[in-house]
């Protein structure tokens, strides 16, 4: 009966498909010998988590080795006992997706006697995978700019981060910035639209739209040479392990305030001789970050909780130089219009009101410095519950939520009073959520089945910070949805400042969401540590990109007889065109850009860490992925097929391209303890 049960579990691990997720657990392996160096067969191994009391057991094989898989990260007391020998114990640290190896030498004596080995076993990678780990102690010791965990990745070998951070800023070993596979507790944390992380994705200001506090992180791991367990994305899995509650209550509270009080002035402004008013003063800044964590037991040794909150209030000002019309230019242009017997247009006058005017009356003196506000408001919280269902089953659940609003200057010149100076800013309200449930079942000392279900949702709208109807300005570009209202984009030749903000907006991704389910079966047999499983993912992306709906207008240079007498002929002529509404170029986009994209994917894998010799471990694996074709809820999708022409979804075809059914990925690696001292 037990044999049939094992076969059923193996089939379940292989056939229940669902998303490749990075391990949130680690493993302990070791060799047990007597003082003569002979292997001790059948020795009992007991690993006890020092914070939660979780206990797992194992038995040494015919070669004297043992392996305990799928252990929650943390510190363990590992005891080894056998008849005729004293019990030996030592402390072992377990990290996510890593194998901690420890050697035990048993002394002859009564097993009731205990020998304690001082010092923790070193964390040595005993698989062919290349892993990097940063634990909570190191994370909290690092001076993280803005408390952004992405700064931790920047000090990891093989990781390149764009200076200053920002959107899609991390590349690992030369891979695309969209190839990284971000996870929290092994659960999918990726935004399908942009390819960046959901929790932790930078907004328009460049800082994370939703910040995960460093104090809530138990460990951050990067697997730069991933095993066959990982698919969907081709880059490195980056797994953030959230802290858990323990048998002791623990927590912290913080309030961090950074202002410009002790900041230096702009270096380049000093070189310029502080020509602009206030340019040699420090850039105004106020950044407040506050929050706390708290965790502990609900039922000792059985049920635990952990919660956190993080808030941020950020205000700064971006200093920018612009070339804008001055009073002399405007007076000359208006005089030229009158002299030519013309009149200004309603649209031209209304649009002109949004351009700031330099107070200078000297022709060609058009340079000004403006301070445009940059703001960010963010609130996020999360909780985690761990419960021991029985001596062989554990259940863990977590939920993360964050809301933010960021506003950053575009390349537009800020308007003059009475208009708000940030009305052409790019603003981005964002919301990120993630929920997950994992179940671990210790079927036997050498068999573990882990099930995970996860859901993540990311919603964001990037838009210009005004909703003025262009028709109210005298500009009618046709039917316009109120969602797309805003001051039109207007550019004047010869000036660096334009109005209207970024006309590629709004970009709406509300929401992107992904459901994932995975099954992982670990089986230790002799010198083989095998893992197999499958993963399934169902992803939805709702997007809208209504580019340039209010219109793009460019006013160039046309020779004007009346302006030719003015010292700055070019500026006079360009302003004359704007005020009279005589544009050189105009464009406006139409059409429905709303899309509901759907994609499903399935993956299967098998991996084996084979201990060929006490000092040599081979890591072998094979993965198969089948990524479904992109679909659209309303069949709004087309493609061009040679020999057939344009095709549309729902009109004789159910997908726009052929599937790649040959996506097999073999993996191979080895770990060799050259010196034999486990270092």
N, C-alpha and C positions, 0 to 999 in steps of 0.2 A: 504493500500500500504506500509505503514511504517512497518507493521508487517511482510509482505513478504520480505521486504528489510532486516530486522533484521535476519530472518531465513536464507536468502542467505548468509549474512556475517558470521553467525555461521557455516554454512556448508563449506564456503570457509576456515575459520580458521582451521576446522578439517580435510579437505580433501586435501588441497594443501600441500603435503608433502615436508618437506625439512629440515639442521643439527641442532641439539639442540645447541642453543647458549645462552650464559649468557646475562642477561639484561645489556644494557648500560644506562638504564634509571632507575629512582627511583620513589617512590610514596609518597604522602602526605595524611595522614588520620587525623581525629580529631573528637572531640565531642564538640557540641555547646549547651550551657545551659544559662539560665538567672541567676540572682543573687540568686534565691531561689533554684537552682539546677535542675529545670525542663528543659526538652529537648526543644529546639527551632526547630520546624519542618519547612521545606521549606526555610531555610535561604540560601541566595546566597553566594557562596564562589568563590573568584577570586585569582588565583595565577599568579604572573608576575615575569619572570626571570629578575633579576636586571641587567645582562650584555647584554642580547640580546633583551629584550622587549617581548619575547614570553609569550603569555597569555593563560591560561586554566581556565575553570570555572566548578563549580559543585553546587549541591544542597543537603542540609541535608535531611536525611531519616526520617522516622517516629520515630526513636529512637534518633534523633538529631545528628547522625554521618554523616560524609562525607568521600569520598575517591577519590583522583585524581591520576590515574595511568599514567605510561609511560611518565614521565617528564625527560627531559635532566638534568643531574646533575648540581648543582650550588646553588646559593642563590636566594630565592624567597621572594617576599613580598606578604603575604597571607592576604586578607581582607575578613571579614565576615560581612554581613549586613542583616537586616530583618526589616520589618515595625514595628515601635514603639520602636526600639532599636538604640543606637548609633553604628556606624560602628567600628569594632575592627580589628586592623591589627598588624602583627608581622612578623619578618624575620624568615624564615625556611630554613635550609640547607638540600639539597637532595643528597643522595649518590646512586651509582648504585646498583640495586637489593636489595634496602633497603626501609623500610617504616618508614618515619619520622612522629611521632605522636605529635599533638599539641592540647591542650584544650583551648577553647574560652568561656569566660563568658561575655555575652552581658549585657550592662547597659541600663536601660530605658532612652529614649530620642529620639531626632531627628536623623534619619539615616544619615543626612548630617554632623553631628558631628562625629569626628574620635577620637578613643582611641588607642594610640600606646603602645603596650606591649614591653618594652625594653628587650633586650637579645634574642638570637636565640633559637628556640625550640631545646631541646636536641635530638640527634639521638639515638632513642631507637628502638630495633628490635621488631616489633609488628607482627611477623610471627614466625612459628615454625622452621625456617631455622637458621642455625648458620653461621653468616657472620662476616668477619673481613675486615676493610677498613683502608687504609692509604692514606690520601689526599696529594696533591702536596706540601703543606706547610711542612708536616712532612717528605716527601720523600726528599725534598731539604735540610732539617735540619740534616738528618742522614749522618754520614760519610761513604759513600758507597765506598767500595774498588773497584777501577777501574771503578767507576760510573756504576757498574753492578746492575741492579734492582733486580736480584736474591738475593742480600744481604738483601733487604727489607723483602723478604719472611722468611729469617732465624730468624727474630725477632718476627714472628707471632706465637701465641700459636698453638701447634700441628704440627708444621713444623720442620722437621729435615733435615739439609743440611750437606753434607759431608764436613769435614774440608778442607778449601781451595777452595771449589766449584768444578767446572769441569763438565764433561759430566754425565748426568743422576744423578745429585747429590741431588735432592729434593724429599723427601718422606713426605707425609702428613698423619698424624695419622696412620702410619704403613703401608700404601698402597704401592704398587709397584711404583718405580720411573717413570715407563712408563704409569701409570694410570692417571696422571694429565692431565686436559683438559685446555690447554692454549688458551686464546682468546684475541683479540684486538678489542675494541669497539663491543664486542659480536660476532665477526667473528672468524672462525676457524684459529688457529695459531699453528698447530701440524705437525710435520714431520712423515709421515706414516711409513717410513723405521725404524727409530730408536725409535720412540715413544716419542721423546723430542719436545720442542718447535722449530719452524722454526726461527722466529725473536727472537734472544736472545739465541739460542743454542750454547753452548761452542764448540770451535774448539780444535785442537790438543794442543794448548798452555794452554787451561783451561779457557780462557776468552771468552766472547761471540764473535762468528764469525761476527755477525751483532748486533751492540749495539743500543738499543732504548734509547735516552737520557732522564734522569730523568726530565729535564725541560719541556719536551713535554708531560708529563703524568699528567692528571688531578686527577686520582685516581687509586689505585691498590686494587682490592677486591678479597677475597677468600671465597667461600661458602663451608664450610667444611661439611655441612649437606644439600646437594642440594635438591631442590624441584623436582617435576616430570617433570619440563621443560627440565631437563638436562639428556642426555643419551650419546650414542656412547662410551664414556669412563666412567669407573666406579669410578674414583677418584674425587677429588675436582676441580670444575671449578675455574680457576685463570684468572680474567679479568682485562686487563689494558685499561683504558679509555684514549684515546688521547685527548689533549686539543683542544678547538675550538676557533675560532675568536669571538670577542665581539664588542660592539659599540665603544670601545676605542682601539686605537692601543697599542699593548704591545709586548715585546720581550726581549731578552737578548743575550749577546755574551760572550764567555768564551775561555780561553786558559790556560790549566793546564799542568805544566811540573814537572815531578818527576825524579830526578837523584840520583845517589849513593853518592852525595857529603856529605851528613850528615848521611849516613847509617852506621850501625855497621858492623864490620868484622864477618866472620863466626865463631860462638861460638865454634864449634867442632874443627875447625882448630887451635884455640888458645889452646884448651886442648891438641891437638896433638903436640904442641910446634912449630907451623908454619913450619913444616918440608918441605912442598912443596913450591916452589918459588911462591910468590905472594898470597899464600893461606890466609894470615892474612890481606889482603886488602879487602875492601868492594866489593861485587860482582858487576861488571859493570852493570849499568842500565840506560836507558833513555826511559821515557814514556811521550809522548805528546798527549794530548787529547784537541780537539778544536771544536768549532761549535757555533751554535746559533739558536734561535727561533724567529718567528715574526708572529703576527696575528692581525686581525682587521676587520673593515667593508668594504665591497665592495658597498653595499647599506644599509644604516642605518636601523636597525630593520628588515632587510630582508635577506641579503646575507653576509656571513662572510667567511674568509679564515684563515688558520693557516699552517705555513710551518716550517720545521726544517732541520738542517744539523748537522751531527756528524762525526768527523774524528779522527783517532788514528794512531800513529806511535810508535811502541814499539820495543826496542832492549834490550836484556839482555843476560847473559851467564850462562849456567848451569854448575856447578862444579861437576865433577864425578871422582871417583877413579877407576883405572883399573889395572889389572895385565896383563902385556904385555911382549913379549920377550925382553931381553936386548942384548947388543952387544956380550957379552960372550956366550950367548945361541946360537946366530946365527953363530958365528965363529965355535963353537963346532959342530953344525949340518952340516955345509958345509964341515968341515974337515972329519967328519964321512962318508959323501957321497963319498968323494974322496978316502978315505982309503978302502972303500968297492968296489971301482971300478965302482961306479954308476955315473949317471948324473942327473941333475935337469930337470924337465919338463917345457915346455913353460907355461902351465896353472898354475903350481905351482908357478913359478917365478912371473907371472903377478898378481896372487892373493896375493902373499906375499907382493907386493909393497903397498897394501892398509893397511897393518898392521904397526902401529907406533912402533918404536924401542926405548926402554929405553936406555939412554946414559951410564948406569952403566955397568961396566965390572966385577962386582962381582956376582957370581952365586947366585941365589935365591933372588936377589935384583930386583924385577920386578914391584914394585908399582909406578904408576905415577898418576898425577892429570892433567886433561884436562878441558879446558873451551870451551864449545860448544855453538855457538850462538843460541838464541831463538828470533824469530822476529814475528811481527804481523803488518799488514797494513789493515786498515778498513776505508771505506767511506760509509755513509748511509744518506738517506734523506727521507722525507715524507711530504705529504700535506693533508689537509682536507678542504672540502668545505661544508658549510651548507646554505641551501636556503629555505625560507618560500614561498611555492607555493601559499598558500592562508591562510586564517585565520584558516583553519582546516587541512592543509596538509604541512608537512615538508619533505625535501629531504636532505640526507647527503651522501657524498662520500669521500673516503680516498684511498691513495696509499702509500705504504711503499716499499723502495728498499734499498738493501745493498750488497756491494761487499767486500770481504776480502781475504787475503792470510796470512796463519799462517805457521810457520816452527818451529818445536820443536825436540830436540834430541831424538833419540830412545835409545835402550840399546847397540847400536853399538859403538865401539870405533872410534873416529874421525880419518880419515886418515892423514898421514904426508904430508907436502908440496911435490910437487906442487899442490896436490889435494886440493880443497876447504874443509875447516873443517866441513861444513854442508852438505856434499854430501850424507851422510847416514841419515840425518834428515828426519822426517816425515813431509810432506808439505800438506796443505789442502786449495786449492782455493775453496771459497764458494760464493754462491749468493742466497739471499733470497728475495722474493717479495710477496706482499699481496695487494689485491685490494678489495674494498667492497662498496656496495651501499645499503642504507636503506631508506625506505619510511614510514612515520607515517601519518595515516589518522584518525583524530578525528571525528568519525561518529556521535557522540552525546556526551553530557556531561558525559555519563556513558559507552560509547563504543569507543574502540580504536583498529584499525587494523594496525599492523606493519609487513612490508615485508622486508626481507634482502637477498641479494645475495653476496656471497664472493668467492674469489679465492686466493689460496696461492700456491707458488711454491718454492721448495728448491732444489738446485743443489750443489753437493759437490763431490770432488775427493780427497781421501786420498791416497797418494803415497809416494814412496821413492824419494829423491831429486837428482836423476841422471837417465840418459837414455843411459847408456853404453851397447852396444850389447855384450852379453856374448861370442859370437863367436870371437870377436876381442881380447878376453883374452885367447882364446884357449879352451873355454868351450862350447861344443855343446850339448845341451840337447834336440834337436829336433826343429821342426818349432815353431817360436815365433813371436807373433804380436809385432810391435814396441811399442805399448802401454805398453807392459809388460817388456820392456828392463830395465836392471839394473844390477849392480854387484851382483853375486850370494851370498847367505848367506853362510858364512864359519865360522865354530867353531873349535877351537883347545882345546883339553882336557888340563885342568890345568890352562888355562888363562880365565879371566873373560870378556875380550873384544872380540867381534866377528865383522865381517864386513858384509855389505849388507843391513843393515836396517831391518825393520819389514817385514817379508816375507808373512804376511797376507794381504799385500797391492799389488795392488791397490784395494780400495773399491770405486766403483763409484755409486752414487745415483744422476743421472742427466737425467731428473729431477724427483722429487716426486711432484705431484700436486693434489690439491683437489678442487672440485667445490661444493659449498653448497648453498642451498636455503631454507629459512624458513619463515613460516607465523605464526603470534601470534595475537590472538584476546583476548582483555581484556574487561570484561563486569562486571559492578557494578550493582547489583540488591539488594536493601535492605541492609541487613547486610552481604551480600556475595560479595566478590571480586574474581571473577573467571577469569581464563586464560586458554586458550586452543589453540592447534595448532599442526603443524606437521613439519617435517624436512626431507630433502632428501640430500644425499651426494653421490658424484661420485668421487672415488679416483683412482689415477694411480701411480704406483711406477716402475721406470726403474732402475734396479740395475745390477752391474757387480762386481764379486769378484773372481779375478784370483789369487788365493793364490799360492805362491811358484812356479811360472812359470819359473824362472831362475835357479831353483835348490837349494837344501839344502845339504851341504856337511859337514861332521864331520870327523875330523882327531883325532884319539885316540892314545893310547900308545901301541906300539909294541916293545918288548925288542930289543935293538940294541947293538951288541958286542962292536962297536966302541964308542958308547955313554956311555957305562957302566963305562968307566974310567973318565968320566966328573963328576964334583961335583953335577951338577943338571941333573941327567940322564933323568928324565921325560921330561923336557923342550927340551932337545937336541933331544930325540927320536921323540917327536911330531912334531917339526920343520922339522926334516928329512923327515917325512911322507908327510908334506905339500909341501916341495920343490920338492919332487920326484913324487908328485901327487898320492900317495897311500892312498886313503881315506878308512875309516872304514864304513861309512854310506853315502848313497846318496838317494835322493828322488826328485820327480818332479811331479807336478799335470798337468793333461790334462783335456780337455772337455770344453764345452760351458756353461759358467755361466751367460750369459746375460738373464735376465728375465724382462718381461713386465707384472707386476701384476695389476689386476683390481679388484675393489670391490665396490659394491653399498650398501647403507643402507637407511632404512626408519624408522621414528619414529613418534608416535602420543602421545599426553599427554593431561591431564586435571588436573587443580589444583584449589583449592578453599580456600581462607582465609576467614573463617566464624567467624564473631564477635558475639560469643554466648552471651557474657555479655560485658559491657563497659571495664572490666578489663581482659577479657579472649578471646583469639582468637585461633581457631583451624585451623591448616593447613592440608588439606587433598588433596591427589592427586593420580593419576594412570598414568603410562607410559607403552607404548608398543614399543619395538624395534624389527626390523627384519633386521639382518645383512646378506647380501648376501655372498655366498661362494666365496672364492678367486679364481680368474680365471687368465689365462695367454693368452696374445694376440695371440701367435702362438701355443697354446695348449701344451706347454712344461711343463707338470706337471703330476705326477703319485702318486699313493697311493696303499696300500695293503689292500684288503678286505678279511676277513676270509671267507673261502668257495669259493672264486672266484679268489684269487691271486692278482697279480699286475694289476692295471688298469691305463690307460693313457687317458688324456683329448682328446676329439674328436674321440675316438675309442669306440663308444657305450655309452659313458657317457658324461654329460655336466657339472658335478661338481664332486669334489673329496671327498666330505663328505655331510652328510645330514644337512639341515638347522635347527636351533633351532627356532621353530615357537611358542614357549611358553614363550617368554621373557617378562613377565609382571612385572612391578615394582611398587607396592603400596608405598605410602609415607604418613606419619602421624606425626604431631608434634603440639605443642601448645606454646603460649606465655601468661604468666600470670603476670599481674601487681599486685604483692602480697600486697604491701603497699598502692596502689592507688594514688601514687604521680608521676607516669610516670617516675620512675627512677629504 
